[in-house]
Amino acid sequence: MHTHTYAKASAYDFEYIALANALLPVLEDYDDFFEPMGLDQFDLVELAVILVAYFEDCINEIGVWKAFVTYNEERFGYSLPFYERRDDYDTDYINPEDFSFLTWQWLMERHAQQTIFSPYADPIINLGEDLYALLEDKIEEASADDAQAEFLTFGEDANFFKVRDAMHWRMLRNYLLGQLGLRRRVDAHIADEFKEDIARFGPQQL
């Protein structure tokens, strides 16, 4: 639920929780890759939740992943960092390299950027293919829900608190930017930008 815009679970949410559980055996098939890094099943559960959140984003057209790949295309000329774009890469559909990239980025953040992993490592590429094969079969039966999209949509007359909460989720809590460690970088930037005020008044006053 920590990847969602709301806290109260429904039957819809339990369906995606069950889907995350279904990913665990696939991730566990790569124990020889994960275990030497000190990762256990609790870590793999975290990864499964992130991967299913991406899948849910695509099913519900929430737009987090679409915005990410669109930005990459407009600024750099490719959909994802590192991975050469295939002619049949579909920004409106799930793709094997999307799973590979998310797995790679998760590994980088779990090791706090202290260890370098190749995004082209065979286990990461193969895992992306396996996850794609499993979840593509689930697309037709996957439930859709408008709650998150509605939470993130607001008009000019929206009150401050709705806009604040939506922007907070967009920037710091969704599966992609939250996983990428943006909160830590924002906090570091604020601490540097306002270091004199923090020293004078204390962080609780900002």
C-alpha positions in Angstrom: 0.0 0.0 0.0 2.9 2.4 0.5 3.1 2.8 -3.3 -0.5 4.0 -3.5 -2.2 7.4 -3.0 -4.4 6.0 -0.3 -4.1 3.8 2.8 -7.4 1.8 3.0 -7.2 -1.5 1.1 -10.0 -3.0 -1.0 -10.6 -6.2 -2.9 -8.9 -4.4 -5.9 -5.7 -3.9 -3.8 -5.7 -7.5 -2.6 -5.7 -8.7 -6.2 -2.4 -6.8 -6.8 -1.0 -8.0 -3.5 -1.7 -11.6 -4.7 0.0 -10.7 -8.0 3.1 -9.5 -6.1 3.1 -12.8 -4.2 3.0 -14.6 -7.6 6.2 -12.8 -8.6 8.1 -14.1 -5.7 8.8 -17.6 -7.1 10.2 -15.9 -10.3 12.5 -13.7 -8.2 13.5 -16.6 -6.0 14.7 -18.5 -9.2 17.5 -15.9 -9.2 18.6 -16.5 -5.6 22.1 -17.3 -7.0 22.2 -13.7 -8.2 20.6 -12.0 -5.2 21.9 -13.9 -2.2 25.6 -13.0 -2.6 24.5 -9.3 -2.4 23.0 -10.1 1.1 19.4 -9.9 -0.1 16.8 -12.1 1.5 13.1 -12.8 0.9 12.0 -9.6 2.6 14.0 -7.7 0.1 12.5 -9.6 -2.8 9.0 -8.8 -1.4 10.0 -5.1 -1.7 11.1 -5.6 -5.3 8.0 -7.5 -6.1 5.8 -4.7 -4.8 7.7 -2.2 -7.0 7.4 -4.3 -10.1 3.7 -4.8 -9.5 3.2 -1.1 -8.9 4.7 -0.5 -12.4 2.3 -3.1 -13.9 -0.6 -1.4 -12.1 0.5 2.0 -13.4 0.4 0.6 -17.0 -3.0 -1.1 -16.5 -4.6 2.0 -15.0 -2.8 4.6 -17.2 -1.7 6.5 -14.1 1.1 8.0 -16.1 4.2 7.7 -13.9 6.1 5.4 -16.2 4.8 7.1 -19.4 6.0 10.5 -18.1 9.4 8.9 -17.3 10.0 7.4 -20.8 8.5 10.4 -22.6 11.0 12.7 -20.8 13.8 10.4 -21.7 12.8 10.4 -25.4 12.4 14.1 -25.6 15.6 15.0 -23.8 17.9 12.1 -24.7 16.4 10.4 -27.7 15.8 7.0 -26.0 13.1 5.6 -23.8 15.2 4.1 -21.0 18.8 4.7 -19.8 21.2 2.1 -21.0 18.8 0.1 -23.1 18.8 0.6 -26.9 15.2 1.2 -28.0 13.6 -1.7 -30.0 11.4 -0.8 -32.9 8.5 -2.5 -31.2 9.1 -0.9 -27.8 5.6 0.3 -26.7 5.3 3.2 -24.3 1.7 2.2 -23.7 2.4 -1.4 -22.8 4.7 -3.4 -20.5 8.2 -4.2 -21.9 10.9 -6.7 -20.7 13.5 -4.0 -20.4 11.2 -1.9 -18.1 11.4 -4.8 -15.6 15.1 -5.0 -16.1 15.6 -1.3 -15.5 13.5 -1.3 -12.4 15.4 -4.2 -11.0 18.7 -2.6 -11.7 17.7 0.7 -10.2 16.4 -1.0 -7.1 19.7 -2.9 -6.7 21.6 0.4 -7.0 19.4 2.1 -4.3 19.5 -0.9 -2.0 23.3 -0.6 -2.0 23.1 3.2 -1.6 25.1 3.7 -4.8 28.1 2.1 -3.2 28.2 -0.9 -5.5 28.0 -0.8 -9.3 25.8 -3.3 -11.1 25.7 -3.7 -14.8 22.2 -3.1 -16.3 23.3 -5.6 -19.0 24.0 -8.5 -16.5 22.5 -11.7 -17.8 20.4 -12.2 -14.7 18.9 -8.8 -14.9 18.0 -9.1 -18.6 16.7 -12.7 -18.2 14.6 -11.7 -15.1 13.0 -8.9 -17.2 12.0 -11.4 -19.8 10.6 -13.8 -17.3 8.6 -11.1 -15.5 7.3 -9.9 -18.8 6.2 -13.4 -19.8 4.3 -13.9 -16.5 2.6 -10.5 -16.4 1.7 -10.2 -20.0 -0.6 -13.2 -19.4 -2.3 -11.3 -16.6 -3.1 -8.1 -18.6 -6.5 -9.1 -19.9 -7.7 -10.2 -16.4 -6.1 -7.4 -14.4 -8.6 -5.1 -12.7 -8.5 -1.4 -13.3 -9.4 1.4 -10.8 -9.7 5.2 -11.1 -8.9 6.1 -7.5 -5.2 7.0 -8.0 -5.8 8.8 -11.3 -8.6 10.8 -9.7 -6.4 11.6 -6.7 -3.7 13.0 -9.1 -6.1 15.1 -11.2 -7.2 18.5 -10.1 -8.6 21.7 -11.6 -7.8 25.3 -11.1 -10.2 25.5 -8.2 -8.6 22.6 -6.2 -7.7 23.5 -2.6 -4.2 23.7 -1.4 -4.2 20.5 0.5 -5.3 18.4 -2.4 -2.6 19.9 -4.7 0.0 19.5 -1.9 -0.9 15.8 -1.4 -0.9 15.0 -5.1 2.4 16.7 -5.7 4.0 15.0 -2.7 3.0 11.6 -4.0 4.1 12.5 -7.6 7.6 13.6 -6.3 8.4 11.5 -3.3 6.0 8.5 -2.8 5.3 6.8 -6.1 7.1 3.6 -6.9 9.5 5.1 -9.4 10.7 8.4 -7.9 10.4 7.1 -4.4 12.6 4.1 -5.3 15.1 6.3 -7.2 15.9 8.0 -3.9 14.6 11.5 -4.8 13.4 12.1 -1.3 17.0 11.8 -0.1 18.3 14.1 -2.8 15.6 16.7 -2.1 16.4 16.6 1.6 20.1 17.0 0.9 19.4 20.0 -1.4 17.1 21.6 1.2 19.7 21.1 3.9 22.4 22.7 1.8 20.2 25.5 0.5 19.0 26.5 4.0 21.9 25.4 6.1 22.2 28.8 7.7 18.6 28.9 8.7 18.7 25.3 9.9 21.7 26.2 12.1 19.9 29.2 13.5 16.3 28.0 14.0 16.6 24.1 13.8 15.1 21.8 11.1 11.7 21.6 12.8 11.1 25.3 12.0 11.4 24.9 8.2 
